[in-house]
Amino acid sequence: MGLFDMFSSDIAIDLGTANTLILHKNKIVVDEPSIIAMDKTTNKVIAIGRSAMMMHEKTHENIKTIRPLRDGVIADFYAAEHMIRGMIKMIDTGKRLITPSHRMVICIPSGITEVEKRAVRDSAEHAGAKEVFMIHEPIAAAIGIGIDIEKPVGTMIVDIGGGTTEIAVIALSGIVCDQSVRTAGDVFNRDILDYMRRQHNLLIGERSAETIKIQVGSALAELDNPPDDYEVRGRDLMTGIPKVVKVSYPEIAFAIDKSISKIEEAVLKALESSPPELAADIYDNGIHLTGGGALLRGLDKRLYMKTKLPIHVAEDPLRAVVRGTGIALAKLNEYKGVLMT
């Protein structure tokens, strides 16, 4: 096995719109923003991940920052391939004379088309994968939070990522019914950006909107443990001069209210289309929230008020999908049924 390890390595990748996580030897070795900075004149990669994120919206005309994924799928094939390759290089494999070929399991949204699947597979192969398996995000999330997906018991997963919200009812190692809506973290950021422009005449960037969401983001206008108001810096649209505005969590709750309503509707739709026996299981087991969006304050309470079902937020919602992908990779034969080649 030691000799085989020299030539091959198994990696699990959660290729997300906002963040990419890579699991190698049961450890999360890469957790970086899904962004790449390139030189426009030479088309060479300057930075990947966190260092590229620092440059985002601060570049001059010779540098461009690209987010290769939009709405959970690859939008820029060339950038995606270089980003995956660069992130794989971040895995510290020690000093090896031979570059190992990789066996990869990559998770994909449940509403993905065949063309989009091919783009993921091709990007992975170009980045050095000898074998590529794919797994649907809700199934990976269910495995990651410790649910036995093989049992004839219905489980509902709501995975709110950066580009898409994946809602699926899982039983017997398969998705019985699902809803995939392109309303998630990125849309919340855009809502906050628009709100700041309309309400405060303040122009801010994507990064600032993301920070506001993390600091004072809320799904409810009234919270038991409210966060402190947050100071936002941006450009005044009237004078063109930089200024500071304080925002509170009820304002942000108002700004993202419509987008959260869309997620609620999708959850209700998925519940409506689930078979009655599985609906009975969901009544007992509740709904499991995973993904970065699960960290939004008051979201579990709001979904409970809408569905009257118990809502469980995963312990480490950001990493549930990559952990599940890693488990599926480690037990390939056991999870053959849920993996797509």
Summary of the structure (lengths in Angstrom):
residues: 341
radius of gyration: 20.8
end to end distance: 24.1
largest distance: 67.0
contacts: 1194
relative contact order: 0.15
helix: 39%
strand: 29%
